[in-house]
Amino acid sequence: MKKIILFLGILFTTIACAYGQNVNFTASGPSAVANQSQFRVTFTVNGNAKDFRTVGEITGFDVLMGPMESRSQSVEFVNGKTNSSISTTYTFTLQAQKEGTFTIPTATVTVDNKKYISNSLTIKVLPADQPASQQQSGGNTSSMQNVGGVEVFVRAIPSKTTIYEQEAVLLTFKLYFKGVNIAGFTDAKFPETKGFMSQDIEASTNKQAVLENYNGKNYNTVVLKESLLFPQQTGTLEIEQGKFDMLLRIPNAQPRGIFDDFFNAYPDVKRSVNSAAVKIDVKPLPTGKPRSYANAVGNFSLRSSINTTELKVNDPITIKVEISGTGNLKLIKNPEIVFPADFEIYDPKIDSKLKTTTAGVSGSKTIEYLAIPRHSGKFTIPSAEFTYFDLRTKSYKTLKTEAYDITVEKGEGTTSETMTTFVNKESLKFLGSDIRYINTRNLKLKPKADFFFGTAAFAMWYILPVLLSIILFIIFRKQAKENANVALVRTKKANKVAIKRLKQAQKYLTEGEKEKFYDEVLKALWGYFSDKLNIPVASLTKDNIEQELSKAKVDEKLIADFNSILSTCEYARYAPGNSFGEMEQLYNQTVEKIGELEEKIKMK
């Protein structure tokens, strides 16, 4: 009887969870495909669905198959609770027929007698690969090609090559590859951007390869980095080459058997590619800049507000000026608010709310000006000017704040006897309250002839510093010798530096940032071995790490464990879906193996 009750409880809980879940109906597919290529489009709904229909016909593509319906169900028991989920998927197999941009229409489905509608998809159909004789030579690339049709290169792509001073230019580093998979990067050195103020755009943690047609060929592409550059000088500015060391996973051209797809069919090959240098012409701004020019280039608006226009002496007054728009917001100068001479002025408070995207830096900058009137009367705060260079009209535009008339009345307890000569705008002091009587309580006086010189205490004041100096000299002498040996210092601190980096990796682990987690673990290990073995990071390889550890008589199993961790980190960043448990296990293993190596080296 108890088993029946338990079964019914689980059943009702499962049904309640299934019915209580939010229903999501989404369509997914590639953003770009080559002409005449085949691909799939899927519609997925988390529920027991029926009556699937597309809203309109699929045009621009031949429907080779579909919709093919499939269902999956899973039940989880977590902390005594049962979670059940059902997923229904409808799959189309399509073939592109002509170049252009086409839309896959939305679809409808019914779940629990309710109708749901999906999103639509936009797919760009690219030209098919041209014959080699018709392909153009690629500019701004440095490629590596193999006989088997393998191509890999990195392009540094500026959004503009001719700009004004302080005008933003988007610089994109994009990886192109064909006939090969990217197993990972061992090193990526992006060039310095001399002459520019650089601001990186936050990259997506889930980078997906996108098909792109370049010089007559279709390549898989991944954006490695995007930055907004603001030139700080005029003339021709050059961005040097970048260097990228990577591991390529190349399929065997001649497989040896049916199991080659699983065993050594994709050997990893190390390759280095460079992005070509980029030149950008920076033009000076037109002559005739107004005095109120605020070093601002872009498109901006201006508004201001005041907290009050009627107040008393010594009460604060606040004027807020907000500059909003798109442009070099971080580099603009604040408008100048001119307060009357009888006002005490404080440094302005600045609050910036900015967002950096591929379209530029946009948002707002609020400047809060604080002043305190020290005399009563009627005053006028004139309007302030803000001039910027408008990129759309290629001209200077001047914006103005409001002018404010204010009335300051005498406050309670104020007198005309205020100190008007003060330094650095310190708080004013009132005469009669800033000079106090000398406090004679507990005051002990000594005879005039009672000298400190010649006493035992006087001698100790001289002897103690000398003894302390000798002791400190002896203590720090050994430390100074050790610090002089840079290699010894790096070796001793290797473990601390690695643990510090691994703490950052643990943070990414808890946040589920897969790529950042593996990157940080990899940096921690390479940095640890560089410090421990006194080998520059640029010269480190798995082979020389293994050689040095073998010389130190480290167990072969421990060496193999470190090689396994390094390989896992290099491949896992681009491998599909590693679970949290796998990442946590790798983190614990890394900490454990570093501890084991430290203990073995100490014992030796």
Secondary structure as a PSIPRED ss2 file (coil, helix, strand):
# PSIPRED VFORMAT (PSIPRED V4.0)

   1 M C   1.000  0.000  0.000
   2 K H   0.000  1.000  0.000
   3 K H   0.000  1.000  0.000
   4 I H   0.000  1.000  0.000
   5 I H   0.000  1.000  0.000
   6 L H   0.000  1.000  0.000
   7 F H   0.000  1.000  0.000
   8 L H   0.000  1.000  0.000
   9 G H   0.000  1.000  0.000
  10 I H   0.000  1.000  0.000
  11 L H   0.000  1.000  0.000
  12 F H   0.000  1.000  0.000
  13 T H   0.000  1.000  0.000
  14 T H   0.000  1.000  0.000
  15 I H   0.000  1.000  0.000
  16 A H   0.000  1.000  0.000
  17 C H   0.000  1.000  0.000
  18 A H   0.000  1.000  0.000
  19 Y H   0.000  1.000  0.000
  20 G H   0.000  1.000  0.000
  21 Q C   1.000  0.000  0.000
  22 N C   1.000  0.000  0.000
  23 V C   1.000  0.000  0.000
  24 N C   1.000  0.000  0.000
  25 F E   0.000  0.000  1.000
  26 T E   0.000  0.000  1.000
  27 A E   0.000  0.000  1.000
  28 S E   0.000  0.000  1.000
  29 G C   1.000  0.000  0.000
  30 P C   1.000  0.000  0.000
  31 S C   1.000  0.000  0.000
  32 A E   0.000  0.000  1.000
  33 V E   0.000  0.000  1.000
  34 A E   0.000  0.000  1.000
  35 N C   1.000  0.000  0.000
  36 Q C   1.000  0.000  0.000
  37 S C   1.000  0.000  0.000
  38 Q E   0.000  0.000  1.000
  39 F E   0.000  0.000  1.000
  40 R E   0.000  0.000  1.000
  41 V E   0.000  0.000  1.000
  42 T E   0.000  0.000  1.000
  43 F E   0.000  0.000  1.000
  44 T E   0.000  0.000  1.000
  45 V E   0.000  0.000  1.000
  46 N C   1.000  0.000  0.000
  47 G C   1.000  0.000  0.000
  48 N C   1.000  0.000  0.000
  49 A E   0.000  0.000  1.000
  50 K E   0.000  0.000  1.000
  51 D E   0.000  0.000  1.000
  52 F E   0.000  0.000  1.000
  53 R E   0.000  0.000  1.000
  54 T E   0.000  0.000  1.000
  55 V C   1.000  0.000  0.000
  56 G C   1.000  0.000  0.000
  57 E C   1.000  0.000  0.000
  58 I C   1.000  0.000  0.000
  59 T C   1.000  0.000  0.000
  60 G C   1.000  0.000  0.000
  61 F E   0.000  0.000  1.000
  62 D E   0.000  0.000  1.000
  63 V E   0.000  0.000  1.000
  64 L E   0.000  0.000  1.000
  65 M E   0.000  0.000  1.000
  66 G E   0.000  0.000  1.000
  67 P E   0.000  0.000  1.000
  68 M E   0.000  0.000  1.000
  69 E E   0.000  0.000  1.000
  70 S E   0.000  0.000  1.000
  71 R E   0.000  0.000  1.000
  72 S E   0.000  0.000  1.000
  73 Q E   0.000  0.000  1.000
  74 S E   0.000  0.000  1.000
  75 V E   0.000  0.000  1.000
  76 E E   0.000  0.000  1.000
  77 F E   0.000  0.000  1.000
  78 V E   0.000  0.000  1.000
  79 N C   1.000  0.000  0.000
  80 G C   1.000  0.000  0.000
  81 K E   0.000  0.000  1.000
  82 T E   0.000  0.000  1.000
  83 N E   0.000  0.000  1.000
  84 S E   0.000  0.000  1.000
  85 S E   0.000  0.000  1.000
  86 I E   0.000  0.000  1.000
  87 S E   0.000  0.000  1.000
  88 T E   0.000  0.000  1.000
  89 T E   0.000  0.000  1.000
  90 Y E   0.000  0.000  1.000
  91 T E   0.000  0.000  1.000
  92 F E   0.000  0.000  1.000
  93 T E   0.000  0.000  1.000
  94 L E   0.000  0.000  1.000
  95 Q E   0.000  0.000  1.000
  96 A E   0.000  0.000  1.000
  97 Q C   1.000  0.000  0.000
  98 K C   1.000  0.000  0.000
  99 E C   1.000  0.000  0.000
 100 G E   0.000  0.000  1.000
 101 T E   0.000  0.000  1.000
 102 F E   0.000  0.000  1.000
 103 T E   0.000  0.000  1.000
 104 I E   0.000  0.000  1.000
 105 P C   1.000  0.000  0.000
 106 T C   1.000  0.000  0.000
 107 A E   0.000  0.000  1.000
 108 T E   0.000  0.000  1.000
 109 V E   0.000  0.000  1.000
 110 T E   0.000  0.000  1.000
 111 V E   0.000  0.000  1.000
 112 D C   1.000  0.000  0.000
 113 N C   1.000  0.000  0.000
 114 K E   0.000  0.000  1.000
 115 K E   0.000  0.000  1.000
 116 Y E   0.000  0.000  1.000
 117 I E   0.000  0.000  1.000
 118 S C   1.000  0.000  0.000
 119 N C   1.000  0.000  0.000
 120 S C   1.000  0.000  0.000
 121 L E   0.000  0.000  1.000
 122 T E   0.000  0.000  1.000
 123 I E   0.000  0.000  1.000
 124 K E   0.000  0.000  1.000
 125 V E   0.000  0.000  1.000
 126 L E   0.000  0.000  1.000
 127 P C   1.000  0.000  0.000
 128 A C   1.000  0.000  0.000
 129 D C   1.000  0.000  0.000
 130 Q C   1.000  0.000  0.000
 131 P C   1.000  0.000  0.000
 132 A H   0.000  1.000  0.000
 133 S H   0.000  1.000  0.000
 134 Q H   0.000  1.000  0.000
 135 Q C   1.000  0.000  0.000
 136 Q C   1.000  0.000  0.000
 137 S C   1.000  0.000  0.000
 138 G C   1.000  0.000  0.000
 139 G C   1.000  0.000  0.000
 140 N C   1.000  0.000  0.000
 141 T E   0.000  0.000  1.000
 142 S E   0.000  0.000  1.000
 143 S E   0.000  0.000  1.000
 144 M E   0.000  0.000  1.000
 145 Q E   0.000  0.000  1.000
 146 N C   1.000  0.000  0.000
 147 V C   1.000  0.000  0.000
 148 G C   1.000  0.000  0.000
 149 G C   1.000  0.000  0.000
 150 V C   1.000  0.000  0.000
 151 E E   0.000  0.000  1.000
 152 V E   0.000  0.000  1.000
 153 F E   0.000  0.000  1.000
 154 V E   0.000  0.000  1.000
 155 R E   0.000  0.000  1.000
 156 A E   0.000  0.000  1.000
 157 I E   0.000  0.000  1.000
 158 P E   0.000  0.000  1.000
 159 S C   1.000  0.000  0.000
 160 K C   1.000  0.000  0.000
 161 T C   1.000  0.000  0.000
 162 T E   0.000  0.000  1.000
 163 I E   0.000  0.000  1.000
 164 Y E   0.000  0.000  1.000
 165 E C   1.000  0.000  0.000
 166 Q C   1.000  0.000  0.000
 167 E C   1.000  0.000  0.000
 168 A C   1.000  0.000  0.000
 169 V E   0.000  0.000  1.000
 170 L E   0.000  0.000  1.000
 171 L E   0.000  0.000  1.000
 172 T E   0.000  0.000  1.000
 173 F E   0.000  0.000  1.000
 174 K E   0.000  0.000  1.000
 175 L E   0.000  0.000  1.000
 176 Y E   0.000  0.000  1.000
 177 F E   0.000  0.000  1.000
 178 K E   0.000  0.000  1.000
 179 G C   1.000  0.000  0.000
 180 V C   1.000  0.000  0.000
 181 N E   0.000  0.000  1.000
 182 I E   0.000  0.000  1.000
 183 A E   0.000  0.000  1.000
 184 G E   0.000  0.000  1.000
 185 F E   0.000  0.000  1.000
 186 T E   0.000  0.000  1.000
 187 D E   0.000  0.000  1.000
 188 A E   0.000  0.000  1.000
 189 K E   0.000  0.000  1.000
 190 F C   1.000  0.000  0.000
 191 P C   1.000  0.000  0.000
 192 E C   1.000  0.000  0.000
 193 T C   1.000  0.000  0.000
 194 K C   1.000  0.000  0.000
 195 G C   1.000  0.000  0.000
 196 F E   0.000  0.000  1.000
 197 M E   0.000  0.000  1.000
 198 S E   0.000  0.000  1.000
 199 Q E   0.000  0.000  1.000
 200 D E   0.000  0.000  1.000
 201 I C   1.000  0.000  0.000
 202 E C   1.000  0.000  0.000
 203 A C   1.000  0.000  0.000
 204 S C   1.000  0.000  0.000
 205 T C   1.000  0.000  0.000
 206 N C   1.000  0.000  0.000
 207 K C   1.000  0.000  0.000
 208 Q C   1.000  0.000  0.000
 209 A C   1.000  0.000  0.000
 210 V E   0.000  0.000  1.000
 211 L E   0.000  0.000  1.000
 212 E E   0.000  0.000  1.000
 213 N E   0.000  0.000  1.000
 214 Y E   0.000  0.000  1.000
 215 N C   1.000  0.000  0.000
 216 G C   1.000  0.000  0.000
 217 K E   0.000  0.000  1.000
 218 N E   0.000  0.000  1.000
 219 Y E   0.000  0.000  1.000
 220 N E   0.000  0.000  1.000
 221 T E   0.000  0.000  1.000
 222 V E   0.000  0.000  1.000
 223 V E   0.000  0.000  1.000
 224 L E   0.000  0.000  1.000
 225 K E   0.000  0.000  1.000
 226 E E   0.000  0.000  1.000
 227 S E   0.000  0.000  1.000
 228 L E   0.000  0.000  1.000
 229 L E   0.000  0.000  1.000
 230 F E   0.000  0.000  1.000
 231 P E   0.000  0.000  1.000
 232 Q C   1.000  0.000  0.000
 233 Q C   1.000  0.000  0.000
 234 T C   1.000  0.000  0.000
 235 G E   0.000  0.000  1.000
 236 T E   0.000  0.000  1.000
 237 L E   0.000  0.000  1.000
 238 E E   0.000  0.000  1.000
 239 I E   0.000  0.000  1.000
 240 E C   1.000  0.000  0.000
 241 Q C   1.000  0.000  0.000
 242 G E   0.000  0.000  1.000
 243 K E   0.000  0.000  1.000
 244 F E   0.000  0.000  1.000
 245 D E   0.000  0.000  1.000
 246 M E   0.000  0.000  1.000
 247 L E   0.000  0.000  1.000
 248 L E   0.000  0.000  1.000
 249 R E   0.000  0.000  1.000
 250 I C   1.000  0.000  0.000
 251 P C   1.000  0.000  0.000
 252 N C   1.000  0.000  0.000
 253 A C   1.000  0.000  0.000
 254 Q C   1.000  0.000  0.000
 255 P C   1.000  0.000  0.000
 256 R C   1.000  0.000  0.000
 257 G C   1.000  0.000  0.000
 258 I H   0.000  1.000  0.000
 259 F H   0.000  1.000  0.000
 260 D H   0.000  1.000  0.000
 261 D H   0.000  1.000  0.000
 262 F C   1.000  0.000  0.000
 263 F C   1.000  0.000  0.000
 264 N C   1.000  0.000  0.000
 265 A C   1.000  0.000  0.000
 266 Y C   1.000  0.000  0.000
 267 P C   1.000  0.000  0.000
 268 D E   0.000  0.000  1.000
 269 V E   0.000  0.000  1.000
 270 K E   0.000  0.000  1.000
 271 R E   0.000  0.000  1.000
 272 S E   0.000  0.000  1.000
 273 V E   0.000  0.000  1.000
 274 N E   0.000  0.000  1.000
 275 S E   0.000  0.000  1.000
 276 A C   1.000  0.000  0.000
 277 A C   1.000  0.000  0.000
 278 V E   0.000  0.000  1.000
 279 K E   0.000  0.000  1.000
 280 I E   0.000  0.000  1.000
 281 D E   0.000  0.000  1.000
 282 V E   0.000  0.000  1.000
 283 K E   0.000  0.000  1.000
 284 P C   1.000  0.000  0.000
 285 L C   1.000  0.000  0.000
 286 P C   1.000  0.000  0.000
 287 T C   1.000  0.000  0.000
 288 G C   1.000  0.000  0.000
 289 K C   1.000  0.000  0.000
 290 P C   1.000  0.000  0.000
 291 R C   1.000  0.000  0.000
 292 S C   1.000  0.000  0.000
 293 Y E   0.000  0.000  1.000
 294 A E   0.000  0.000  1.000
 295 N E   0.000  0.000  1.000
 296 A E   0.000  0.000  1.000
 297 V E   0.000  0.000  1.000
 298 G E   0.000  0.000  1.000
 299 N E   0.000  0.000  1.000
 300 F E   0.000  0.000  1.000
 301 S E   0.000  0.000  1.000
 302 L E   0.000  0.000  1.000
 303 R E   0.000  0.000  1.000
 304 S E   0.000  0.000  1.000
 305 S E   0.000  0.000  1.000
 306 I E   0.000  0.000  1.000
 307 N C   1.000  0.000  0.000
 308 T C   1.000  0.000  0.000
 309 T C   1.000  0.000  0.000
 310 E E   0.000  0.000  1.000
 311 L E   0.000  0.000  1.000
 312 K E   0.000  0.000  1.000
 313 V C   1.000  0.000  0.000
 314 N C   1.000  0.000  0.000
 315 D C   1.000  0.000  0.000
 316 P C   1.000  0.000  0.000
 317 I E   0.000  0.000  1.000
 318 T E   0.000  0.000  1.000
 319 I E   0.000  0.000  1.000
 320 K E   0.000  0.000  1.000
 321 V E   0.000  0.000  1.000
 322 E E   0.000  0.000  1.000
 323 I E   0.000  0.000  1.000
 324 S E   0.000  0.000  1.000
 325 G E   0.000  0.000  1.000
 326 T E   0.000  0.000  1.000
 327 G E   0.000  0.000  1.000
 328 N C   1.000  0.000  0.000
 329 L H   0.000  1.000  0.000
 330 K H   0.000  1.000  0.000
 331 L H   0.000  1.000  0.000
 332 I C   1.000  0.000  0.000
 333 K C   1.000  0.000  0.000
 334 N C   1.000  0.000  0.000
 335 P C   1.000  0.000  0.000
 336 E C   1.000  0.000  0.000
 337 I C   1.000  0.000  0.000
 338 V C   1.000  0.000  0.000
 339 F C   1.000  0.000  0.000
 340 P C   1.000  0.000  0.000
 341 A C   1.000  0.000  0.000
 342 D C   1.000  0.000  0.000
 343 F E   0.000  0.000  1.000
 344 E E   0.000  0.000  1.000
 345 I E   0.000  0.000  1.000
 346 Y C   1.000  0.000  0.000
 347 D C   1.000  0.000  0.000
 348 P C   1.000  0.000  0.000
 349 K E   0.000  0.000  1.000
 350 I E   0.000  0.000  1.000
 351 D E   0.000  0.000  1.000
 352 S E   0.000  0.000  1.000
 353 K E   0.000  0.000  1.000
 354 L E   0.000  0.000  1.000
 355 K E   0.000  0.000  1.000
 356 T E   0.000  0.000  1.000
 357 T E   0.000  0.000  1.000
 358 T C   1.000  0.000  0.000
 359 A C   1.000  0.000  0.000
 360 G E   0.000  0.000  1.000
 361 V E   0.000  0.000  1.000
 362 S E   0.000  0.000  1.000
 363 G E   0.000  0.000  1.000
 364 S E   0.000  0.000  1.000
 365 K E   0.000  0.000  1.000
 366 T E   0.000  0.000  1.000
 367 I E   0.000  0.000  1.000
 368 E E   0.000  0.000  1.000
 369 Y E   0.000  0.000  1.000
 370 L E   0.000  0.000  1.000
 371 A E   0.000  0.000  1.000
 372 I E   0.000  0.000  1.000
 373 P E   0.000  0.000  1.000
 374 R C   1.000  0.000  0.000
 375 H C   1.000  0.000  0.000
 376 S C   1.000  0.000  0.000
 377 G E   0.000  0.000  1.000
 378 K E   0.000  0.000  1.000
 379 F E   0.000  0.000  1.000
 380 T E   0.000  0.000  1.000
 381 I E   0.000  0.000  1.000
 382 P C   1.000  0.000  0.000
 383 S C   1.000  0.000  0.000
 384 A C   1.000  0.000  0.000
 385 E E   0.000  0.000  1.000
 386 F E   0.000  0.000  1.000
 387 T E   0.000  0.000  1.000
 388 Y E   0.000  0.000  1.000
 389 F E   0.000  0.000  1.000
 390 D E   0.000  0.000  1.000
 391 L C   1.000  0.000  0.000
 392 R C   1.000  0.000  0.000
 393 T C   1.000  0.000  0.000
 394 K C   1.000  0.000  0.000
 395 S E   0.000  0.000  1.000
 396 Y E   0.000  0.000  1.000
 397 K E   0.000  0.000  1.000
 398 T E   0.000  0.000  1.000
 399 L E   0.000  0.000  1.000
 400 K E   0.000  0.000  1.000
 401 T C   1.000  0.000  0.000
 402 E C   1.000  0.000  0.000
 403 A C   1.000  0.000  0.000
 404 Y E   0.000  0.000  1.000
 405 D E   0.000  0.000  1.000
 406 I E   0.000  0.000  1.000
 407 T E   0.000  0.000  1.000
 408 V E   0.000  0.000  1.000
 409 E E   0.000  0.000  1.000
 410 K C   1.000  0.000  0.000
 411 G C   1.000  0.000  0.000
 412 E C   1.000  0.000  0.000
 413 G C   1.000  0.000  0.000
 414 T C   1.000  0.000  0.000
 415 T C   1.000  0.000  0.000
 416 S C   1.000  0.000  0.000
 417 E C   1.000  0.000  0.000
 418 T E   0.000  0.000  1.000
 419 M C   1.000  0.000  0.000
 420 T C   1.000  0.000  0.000
 421 T C   1.000  0.000  0.000
 422 F C   1.000  0.000  0.000
 423 V C   1.000  0.000  0.000
 424 N C   1.000  0.000  0.000
 425 K C   1.000  0.000  0.000
 426 E C   1.000  0.000  0.000
 427 S C   1.000  0.000  0.000
 428 L C   1.000  0.000  0.000
 429 K C   1.000  0.000  0.000
 430 F E   0.000  0.000  1.000
 431 L C   1.000  0.000  0.000
 432 G C   1.000  0.000  0.000
 433 S C   1.000  0.000  0.000
 434 D C   1.000  0.000  0.000
 435 I C   1.000  0.000  0.000
 436 R C   1.000  0.000  0.000
 437 Y C   1.000  0.000  0.000
 438 I C   1.000  0.000  0.000
 439 N C   1.000  0.000  0.000
 440 T C   1.000  0.000  0.000
 441 R C   1.000  0.000  0.000
 442 N C   1.000  0.000  0.000
 443 L C   1.000  0.000  0.000
 444 K C   1.000  0.000  0.000
 445 L C   1.000  0.000  0.000
 446 K C   1.000  0.000  0.000
 447 P C   1.000  0.000  0.000
 448 K C   1.000  0.000  0.000
 449 A C   1.000  0.000  0.000
 450 D C   1.000  0.000  0.000
 451 F C   1.000  0.000  0.000
 452 F C   1.000  0.000  0.000
 453 F C   1.000  0.000  0.000
 454 G C   1.000  0.000  0.000
 455 T C   1.000  0.000  0.000
 456 A H   0.000  1.000  0.000
 457 A H   0.000  1.000  0.000
 458 F H   0.000  1.000  0.000
 459 A H   0.000  1.000  0.000
 460 M H   0.000  1.000  0.000
 461 W H   0.000  1.000  0.000
 462 Y H   0.000  1.000  0.000
 463 I H   0.000  1.000  0.000
 464 L H   0.000  1.000  0.000
 465 P H   0.000  1.000  0.000
 466 V H   0.000  1.000  0.000
 467 L H   0.000  1.000  0.000
 468 L H   0.000  1.000  0.000
 469 S H   0.000  1.000  0.000
 470 I H   0.000  1.000  0.000
 471 I H   0.000  1.000  0.000
 472 L H   0.000  1.000  0.000
 473 F H   0.000  1.000  0.000
 474 I H   0.000  1.000  0.000
 475 I H   0.000  1.000  0.000
 476 F H   0.000  1.000  0.000
 477 R H   0.000  1.000  0.000
 478 K H   0.000  1.000  0.000
 479 Q H   0.000  1.000  0.000
 480 A H   0.000  1.000  0.000
 481 K H   0.000  1.000  0.000
 482 E H   0.000  1.000  0.000
 483 N H   0.000  1.000  0.000
 484 A H   0.000  1.000  0.000
 485 N C   1.000  0.000  0.000
 486 V H   0.000  1.000  0.000
 487 A H   0.000  1.000  0.000
 488 L H   0.000  1.000  0.000
 489 V H   0.000  1.000  0.000
 490 R H   0.000  1.000  0.000
 491 T H   0.000  1.000  0.000
 492 K H   0.000  1.000  0.000
 493 K H   0.000  1.000  0.000
 494 A H   0.000  1.000  0.000
 495 N H   0.000  1.000  0.000
 496 K H   0.000  1.000  0.000
 497 V H   0.000  1.000  0.000
 498 A H   0.000  1.000  0.000
 499 I H   0.000  1.000  0.000
 500 K H   0.000  1.000  0.000
 501 R H   0.000  1.000  0.000
 502 L H   0.000  1.000  0.000
 503 K H   0.000  1.000  0.000
 504 Q H   0.000  1.000  0.000
 505 A H   0.000  1.000  0.000
 506 Q H   0.000  1.000  0.000
 507 K H   0.000  1.000  0.000
 508 Y H   0.000  1.000  0.000
 509 L H   0.000  1.000  0.000
 510 T H   0.000  1.000  0.000
 511 E H   0.000  1.000  0.000
 512 G C   1.000  0.000  0.000
 513 E C   1.000  0.000  0.000
 514 K H   0.000  1.000  0.000
 515 E H   0.000  1.000  0.000
 516 K H   0.000  1.000  0.000
 517 F H   0.000  1.000  0.000
 518 Y H   0.000  1.000  0.000
 519 D H   0.000  1.000  0.000
 520 E H   0.000  1.000  0.000
 521 V H   0.000  1.000  0.000
 522 L H   0.000  1.000  0.000
 523 K H   0.000  1.000  0.000
 524 A H   0.000  1.000  0.000
 525 L H   0.000  1.000  0.000
 526 W H   0.000  1.000  0.000
 527 G H   0.000  1.000  0.000
 528 Y H   0.000  1.000  0.000
 529 F H   0.000  1.000  0.000
 530 S H   0.000  1.000  0.000
 531 D H   0.000  1.000  0.000
 532 K H   0.000  1.000  0.000
 533 L H   0.000  1.000  0.000
 534 N C   1.000  0.000  0.000
 535 I C   1.000  0.000  0.000
 536 P C   1.000  0.000  0.000
 537 V H   0.000  1.000  0.000
 538 A H   0.000  1.000  0.000
 539 S H   0.000  1.000  0.000
 540 L C   1.000  0.000  0.000
 541 T C   1.000  0.000  0.000
 542 K H   0.000  1.000  0.000
 543 D H   0.000  1.000  0.000
 544 N H   0.000  1.000  0.000
 545 I H   0.000  1.000  0.000
 546 E H   0.000  1.000  0.000
 547 Q H   0.000  1.000  0.000
 548 E H   0.000  1.000  0.000
 549 L H   0.000  1.000  0.000
 550 S H   0.000  1.000  0.000
 551 K H   0.000  1.000  0.000
 552 A C   1.000  0.000  0.000
 553 K C   1.000  0.000  0.000
 554 V C   1.000  0.000  0.000
 555 D C   1.000  0.000  0.000
 556 E H   0.000  1.000  0.000
 557 K H   0.000  1.000  0.000
 558 L H   0.000  1.000  0.000
 559 I H   0.000  1.000  0.000
 560 A H   0.000  1.000  0.000
 561 D H   0.000  1.000  0.000
 562 F H   0.000  1.000  0.000
 563 N H   0.000  1.000  0.000
 564 S H   0.000  1.000  0.000
 565 I H   0.000  1.000  0.000
 566 L H   0.000  1.000  0.000
 567 S H   0.000  1.000  0.000
 568 T H   0.000  1.000  0.000
 569 C H   0.000  1.000  0.000
 570 E H   0.000  1.000  0.000
 571 Y H   0.000  1.000  0.000
 572 A H   0.000  1.000  0.000
 573 R C   1.000  0.000  0.000
 574 Y C   1.000  0.000  0.000
 575 A C   1.000  0.000  0.000
 576 P C   1.000  0.000  0.000
 577 G C   1.000  0.000  0.000
 578 N C   1.000  0.000  0.000
 579 S C   1.000  0.000  0.000
 580 F H   0.000  1.000  0.000
 581 G H   0.000  1.000  0.000
 582 E H   0.000  1.000  0.000
 583 M H   0.000  1.000  0.000
 584 E H   0.000  1.000  0.000
 585 Q H   0.000  1.000  0.000
 586 L H   0.000  1.000  0.000
 587 Y H   0.000  1.000  0.000
 588 N H   0.000  1.000  0.000
 589 Q H   0.000  1.000  0.000
 590 T H   0.000  1.000  0.000
 591 V H   0.000  1.000  0.000
 592 E H   0.000  1.000  0.000
 593 K H   0.000  1.000  0.000
 594 I H   0.000  1.000  0.000
 595 G H   0.000  1.000  0.000
 596 E H   0.000  1.000  0.000
 597 L H   0.000  1.000  0.000
 598 E H   0.000  1.000  0.000
 599 E H   0.000  1.000  0.000
 600 K H   0.000  1.000  0.000
 601 I H   0.000  1.000  0.000
 602 K H   0.000  1.000  0.000
 603 M H   0.000  1.000  0.000
 604 K C   1.000  0.000  0.000
